Amino acid sequence: MKKVAFYTLGCKLNYSETSSIGRMFEQKGHMKVDFNDRPDVFIINTCSVTDNADKKCRKIVREAQKINPDGYVAIIGCYAQLKPQEISEIPGVDAVLGAAEKFRLVDLIDTFQKTASGQPAAIHASHISEAIDYHTSYSLNDRTRTFLKVQDGCDYPCSYCTIPLARGKSRSDSIANIVKAAEEIAARDVKEIVLTGVNIGDFGIQNGKRQETFLQLVQALDEVEGITRFRISSIEPNLLSDDIIDFVAQSKRFAHHFHIPLQSGSDHILSLMKRRYRSALYVERVKRIKERMPDCCIGVDVIVGHPGETPDHFLETYNFLNELPVSYLHVFTYSERENTAAVDIRPVIDKGERAKRSKMLHILSEKKKRYFYEQQLGKSGEVLFEDEQQNGQMLGFTENYIRVAVKYDPLLINETKRVVYHAIHDEGWMEAVEEELSYTSH
């Protein structure tokens, strides 16, 4: 039996996979422990989207060596698939596993040998075309909320993105298997499931052919007993159909919350990015959602500083977002990625200018969120309370993603309560009153 510890960088998808790989180790008789509990094996799940992937990976490896110099260090994840040779030369790394190998780690680990000082790590990373299997994964670190992976890979060649190179082609499990996973989660008394993937609207491709659809998936999940709510993490605007919007509007369990990547409000930049829609379609999607669900929360991904984005193009994006009834923005500053089409596009935007544009959109996001919250004052919502405290208060999210704080009460953990919103706290959450008791900070 080995003591195994995990460290995860990046997205919710990585967290769901780390959690599932951890359970695979436990099923084989190994013990999952904290990173600082002198484990025999350190597994670091990496990301290529975040900046400084190399720097972050090296730092975590150094910390692992301090904790246990004899510990075995394996690197998995997107960064491992994209740059296995680079990672293999990081001092202290013993193995690098690619996308096709990471779920075999539990079977391979007994065959691995500690790398001799000064020698490169062993590389177990096939070409990304070999990553054809699908592994349903979900996180169980939080008793309130779970991230359930429903789709992997992507067939979209966006100019700035390395994900198809890191995760391979779009593929999914069957609806039956995902429903089974949701039922397993429900049996653990988890109340909310967040559906995650690389391009979840493309759900349904098995063995290279479309077998099912995302609409069919949400319809099936809506019948799973024991889950209070499902939340869709992110869905491309061209894949968010009227049928999906209309179903969520009347469903029993799907939250009135969409996160829809935009990336740019300029059609010229969307063309350079090789996105599969234009701004007019995005407006249509938002309009449809707000018609069917007026209080729906809509989040937006946007990239600033993409090559070719002139000041006028950026202002197009700013004005486009300013006029849209969306609720918050996730702002990403463009950073160069090898083997992507964007690195050959000109002009390249100065990094100082990228930072300036990012700041402008962050300020706009705060204004959008504040306005959305102001529109909710006096209304009510169902809050799922979490085991998280700040200054004697506990926090939770409503179905339309409003963060609510009430006076701490251990009986409320992992419970839903209908509250009425009555004030916006300086920290950005909503203060609320339950039907009979006041849970405000006053």
N, C-alpha and C positions, 0 to 999 in steps of 0.2 A: 504493500500500500504506500502511495506517495501523497505528500501534502502538496496541493496545487493551488496557485493563486493567479488571479486574472486582473488585467488592467485594460480598460477600453477607452480608445480615443474615437471621436467622431459622432456618427449619427445614431438615431434610435435603432436602425437596422443592425448596426454593429452590437449594440447592447443586447438586442434580442438573440443574436447569434452567440455572443459570449455566454449568456445565461444558459442556452441550450447545450453548448459544448461543455460547460461546467457540470450540468446534470448528467451528461454522458460519462464524464470521469467518475462522478459519484456512483452511478450505476455499475461501474466496473470495480467498485470497492475503494476508490481513492477518496481522499478527504479534501474538500474545498475549504480553503482558509483565507484569511486576510493577507494582503500584500506584505505587511510587516511582521507576519507570524513565522518567519524563517521557513518558507516553503521549500520543497525539493525541486519544484518546477514552477517557473514563472511563464505565463502566457500573455503576450501583449498583442491586443487586437488593434491594428492601426488604421488610419484614415489618410486618404490622399487629397481630400477636398480642403481640409483645413491648412492654413499656412504653416510653414516650418515643420513639416512632417518628420524630416530627418532630425532636426534639433530636438523635437519632443521625444522621438523614439530613443535617441541617444541618452537623454536625461533619465528616462525611466529605466533603461538598461543599467545605467550607472547606479541608480538607487537600488535596483535588484541585487547588484554585486555587493553593495555595502551591507545589505540585509543578510545575504547568504552567498559568500564568494564561491561556494561549491554548487549553488543552485543552477539548474538547467534552464536556459532562457530560449523560448521559442517565439518567433514573430509571425503573426498571421494578419490577414486583412488586406485592404486595397493597396496600401503602400508596399506591402510584401509582394503582391502580384506584379505591381508596376516596376519596382526597382529591387529585385531580389539580390542582385550582385552587390549593389550599394549597401544594403542592409547586412549582407553576410560579412562585410569587412568592418562592421562596428565591433569594437572590442567587447567581449562578453556575450555576444550572441552565439548560440549553439546551433540553431536551425531556423530556416525560413520556409514557410509553407504558403503556397499559392491558393487561389480560389478553389481549385479542384481537389486540394489536399487537406484543407483546414478541418473538415468534418471527419477526416480519418486520423486526426492527431492522436486520439485516445488509443487507437490500435498501433500507431507507429512509435509512440513515445518509448516503449520498452526496448526498441531497437536502436535508439539514438545514443550516441556517445558524446560526452563532454568534449568540446573543442579545445585542442591544445593551445596554449598561449601563443599569440602571434599568427595563428592559422585562421583562414576564413571559415565561416560557419557552413554547415551542410545545407544545400539548397534543394528543396522539394517543391518546385513550382513549375507545373506544366504550362504550355501555351494556353492562353485564355480560351481558345476554342475547345479545350478539354473540359471546361467548366460547364457541364451540361446537366448534371444532377440537381435536383431541388431538395432542400432540407427545410421543412417547416420548423420555425424557431419562435420562441417567445420568452420574454423576461419575467422573472418572478421575484425581483428584488423589492418590490413595493406591493404591499398587500392590497392597496387601493386600486392601482392602475397597472396594466400590463401592455407591453408592446408586442403585437402578434404580427410576425412576418407573413405576408400573403403572396408576395411576388419578389422575384430577384432578376437582376440584369436589365439591360435596356438596348433597344434597337434604334434609338434616336441618335443621330450623329451631330449633336450640338457642338458648335465650334470651340467652346471653351472647356468642354467636359471630358474627363478621362474615365468616367464610370464604365462605359462599355468595354474599355480595355482592362479595367480592374475586376469587373464582375461578369462579363460575358453577355450573351444574348438573353432576351426576355424569356422567362420561364416561370411556371407556377406549379403548385400542388393542385390536387382536386378539391372541389368544394367540400366533398364528403370528409376528406382528411382535415381540412381547416376547421370545419364545424366540430369535428371530434376534438381538435386542439382547444377550441373555444369552450367546449363542455368540460375538458380537463381543467381549464383555468377557472371556470365557474365553480367547480367542486372545491377549489382552494379559497373560496369566499372572496375572490377578486371581483370588484363591482364594475370596473371600466376597462374596456379593451380598446387600444389605439391600433388601428390597422396601418401597417407600415410596409414599405418595399421601395424599390428604386423607381418604378413607374407603375404604381398600383392600378391605375386606370386601364393598363394593358393586361390586367390579370386574365388568365384563362389559357395561356399557351402551354401545352404539354407535348414533349417530344417534337418540338418545332411546328406544331399545328394548333390552331385555336380550337379548343374543345368547349370552353365555357366563357362567360363574360363577368365583368365586375358587377353589373346590375344583378345578375343571378346570385353572385356571392353575397351581396348585401341583403338581398331578399331572404336567403337561407339563414344568414346570421341573425336576422331580425327575429327569428323564431327560437333562438337559443335561450332557454330558461336559466335564470340565476344571474345573468349579466344585466346590470341596470342600464348601461349605455355603451354604445360603440362610437368611436370617433374616427373619422377619416383623416389620416395625417397630412397627406398632400396628394393632389390629383391635377394632371395637366388639363388646361382649359379645353383643348380639342377633344379630350376623352371624357369630359364632364358633360354628359348628355342631359337633355331635358328629362328623360325618364329617370335618371339617377336623382336629379334635383327633386323631381316630383315625388319620388318614393321616399327620400329622406324627409320631405316636408310632412308626410303623413305616417311615417314609421313609428313603431312602438319604442325602439331602442336607439336609433341613430341620432346623434347630437346635431343640433342646428349650428354647425361650425364647419366651414370649409377652408382649407389652406390651398390656394391656387397660385402656382408659379406664374409670374408675368415676365420677369427679367428685364424688359424694357417697354416703355410706352411709345417708343419710336418705331414705326414700321420698317424704316431703313435699317435700324440696328437689329430688329428681330430677324430681318432677312440675312444680315451678316452672321447672326448667331445660329442660323439654320433652324429656327424655331418653326413649328408646324401650324402656326396661326398668326393672325395679325390683331392689332389693337381692337378693331371693331368686334371681333368674336369675343374678346375678353369682356368688353362692355356688355354684350348680350348675356354672357354667363352671369355676371354680377346682377344685371337687371332682373333676370329670371329668378335668381335666388331671393332677391329682396321682394319681389312680387309674391312669391310663395311663402317666404319666411322673413317678414319685415325685421325681426329682432336677431336674425342670423349673424353670427360673427364671421367675417371674411378676412383671412390673413393672406399676405402677398409676399412672394420672394421677388427681389429685384437686385440686379447687378449693376454697379456703377463702374465706369472707367474701362468698359470693353473697348478693344482697339477699334478705331473709327468713330467713337462717340464724341462728336464735337460739342461745344457748349450749347449749341442750339438743340442738338439731339437730347442732351441731358435735360434741358428745360422742357422739351416735349414730354419726357418721362415724368418730371416733377409736376407739371401742370395736369397731365393725364391722371396721376394718382391723387392729386389735390382735389380733383373734381369727382372722383369715384367714391361711392359710399362703402368704402372698405374700412376695416377696424384696426389693423396694425400692419407693419411692414417688417420683414426680415431682410435686412440690407447686407449684401455681400460686395466686398471690394474685389474687383477682378484681379486675379494673379495669374501669371503665365504658367502654363502646363506644357511639358514636352509632349510631342506627338499629337498636338491638337491644331486644328485649322486656324485658330485665332492668332497664333504666334506669328503668322505671316501677313496679318491684316495691318494696314497703316491708315492713319497715324497711330502710334503708340501714345497712350495718355500718361502724362507725368504723374508720378506716384503722389506728389503733393496735391495735385488737382483731384486725383481719385479720392484722397482722404477728405478734401473739402466737399465733394459731392456726397460722399457717404454721410458726413455730418449733417448736411442739409436734409437728407432723407430720414436720418434718425430723429431729427427734430420734428419733421412732418409726421413720422410714425407716432410720436408721443402726442401730438395734437389730434391725430386720428383716433387713438385709443381713448383719450380724454373725452372727445366728442361722443364716441360710441357709448362710453359709460354714462355721460350726462343724459343721453337719450333713454337710458334704462332706469333712471331715478324714479322711484315711486312704483315701478313694476316689480314683479316677483320672478323667482327662478329656483330650480332645484339644485342645491349645492351638495356635492360629494366631498365630505370633509376628510382631510389627510392627517397623518400623524406628524404634523410639522407645526412648530410654535415660533412665534416672534413676539417678544415683549408681552407674554401672557395671553396672546391670542393664537387661535388655530386657523389654518387656511384651507380653502377648498375651491374647486372650480364648478361653475354652473354648466348646464348643457351647452350654452352658447359662449363658453370660455371666459366668463367674467370671474376674476379672482375675488373671493369674498373672505373677510376676516370676522371672526366672532370670538367672544371670550372662551378661553380653553375649557373644554369639558371632555374628559376621556370617553364618555359614553357616546360622543358624536363621531369618534374615529371610524372611518369606513362606513358611515351612515349618510343617507341623503335626507335633507330637510328643505322644505320650501320656505324661503325667506323673502322679505321685501327690502329692496335697496333704498337706503335713505341718505347716504353721504359717501363722497369719494375721499379716501384717506390721502394724506400727503405722500405716502409711499407708493400710491398707485393702485391700491386695492379698494374694493367696495365694502363699506360698512353696512350691515343689514340687521333687520329685526325679524325674529321668528314670530309665529302667530300669537303666542302667549307670553314669550319671554324675550327680553332685550338682551342681545349678545354684543352690544357695541362696546367700544373702549371708553365711553364717557362715564 
